[in-house]
Amino acid sequence: MLPYGRQWIDEADVAAVAEVLTSDWLTTGPWVRDFEHAIAARGGAKHAISCTSGTAALHIAYAAAGVGPGDEVITTPMTYVATASGAMHHGATVVFADIEEDTGNLDPEAVDAVVSSRTKVIAGVDYAGQPVDMDRLSAIAHRIGALTVEDAAHSIGSTYKGRPIGSLADLTTYSFFPTKNMTTAEGGAVLTDDDALAVRANEFHTIGVSRDRSTYRHPDEGAWWYEVPAIGLNYRLSDVHAALGLSQLGKLDDFKARRAALFARYQEALADVDELRLPTVRPWADPTWHLYPVRVLGGRRREVFEKLREAGIGVQVNYIPVYWHPVFEDLGYRQGMCPNAEQFYREEISLPTFAALSFAEQDRVIGTLREILGA
Ligand SMILES: *Cc1c(COP(=O)(O)O)cnc(C)c1O
């Protein structure tokens, strides 16, 4: 089965990992430090905190933002469940706002309609790699004293109005799962320019431990002393994973170019198919295309999905509206809340898109899809 996404690992990646395994450090060593510096530089942010997954990164970001019981976090239903559940782990209520019907990204106008005095965070997602309109989301958030979180699991390497993803929101989160734009096997990161947010993120991801003597309640103890001002979790990334990440990061521009070429070929080869609606690109977006999300019109999504799978083409649906999951239904969320997201879900199929996909393999996807549609 041709997958919808997969990693690209080369000899340099293997060598980087092997080097760590025989070094003095398996975790919390120099590779983690170097990876964090490189990720922060790439994202145009002052700080990066690496962690064990994109899900952990969201949990950490919401912790740093001070999200807690009684707070509301506004986000999109067109995402992976972790964008919402990360806030719920802190006891917050998630408020879903609808998407722009063309890009699949959170609609600032829909956000503006649901903000309240309880809104603590507005969390956008860069769907498929295309940046959410963060200038508009930030303007809304900062007007009401809330913070922005950008779930950039799809979009490392993308730019928004020429600025890198990582420099736009108060807190940005990445995922380094194998299907994403670059990988550490499992892994993630939180980026921020704000020193206080960075301290809180760092402490939460390392069990709550503070090593800043200037903030200690009991500063007169010996050199062994550290304090836990608030509890956290062990979300540390290992040096083994960080070494892979550092090696992968060096290839991100190449990965982006390959994904861009695949995206352009899909756009070109499917442009005349009336049964499909192809993705829209905003003029200010230069995405690293994580997904190629095509919309199947005329109620034929299920048929097309099943026939592509039968033909050995591993398509995916991104995403089931988050609040359709039973855990949300049990909390009182109901179908119909975000009609654009629901319509998007009913039509969407993600075609295979990854740096190592050959043009010949892509041509087979295109040919099979056209054949199924009789186009
Ligand atoms: C993959 C993904 C996550 C979670 O990342 P993991 O590393 O798999 O935990 C969160 N949000 C979005 C939009 C994702 O695609």
The ligand as an SDF file (V2000), in Angstrom:
LIG
                    3D

 15 15  0  0  0  0  0  0  0  0999 V2000
    0.0250   15.2950   14.2850 C   0  0  0  0  0  0  0  0  0  0  0  0
   -0.7610   16.3970   14.8670 C   0  0  0  0  0  0  0  0  0  0  0  0
   -0.7890   16.6650   16.2430 C   0  0  0  0  0  0  0  0  0  0  0  0
   -0.1700   15.7420   17.2530 C   0  0  0  0  0  0  0  0  0  0  0  0
    1.1660   15.4750   17.0610 O   0  0  0  0  0  0  0  0  0  0  0  0
    1.7800   14.0790   17.5870 P   0  0  0  0  0  0  0  0  0  0  0  0
    3.2510   14.2980   17.4380 O   0  0  0  0  0  0  0  0  0  0  0  0
    1.2500   12.9820   16.7210 O   0  0  0  0  0  0  0  0  0  0  0  0
    1.3800   13.9250   19.0190 O   0  0  0  0  0  0  0  0  0  0  0  0
   -1.4670   17.7740   16.6850 C   0  0  0  0  0  0  0  0  0  0  0  0
   -2.1270   18.5810   15.8370 N   0  0  0  0  0  0  0  0  0  0  0  0
   -2.1520   18.3540   14.5140 C   0  0  0  0  0  0  0  0  0  0  0  0
   -2.8790   19.3000   13.6280 C   0  0  0  0  0  0  0  0  0  0  0  0
   -1.4900   17.2500   13.9830 C   0  0  0  0  0  0  0  0  0  0  0  0
   -1.5330   17.0120   12.6680 O   0  0  0  0  0  0  0  0  0  0  0  0
  1  2  1  0
  2  3  1  0
  2 14  2  0
  3  4  1  0
  3 10  2  0
  4  5  1  0
  5  6  1  0
  6  7  2  0
  6  8  1  0
  6  9  1  0
 10 11  1  0
 11 12  2  0
 12 13  1  0
 12 14  1  0
 14 15  1  0
M  END
$$$$
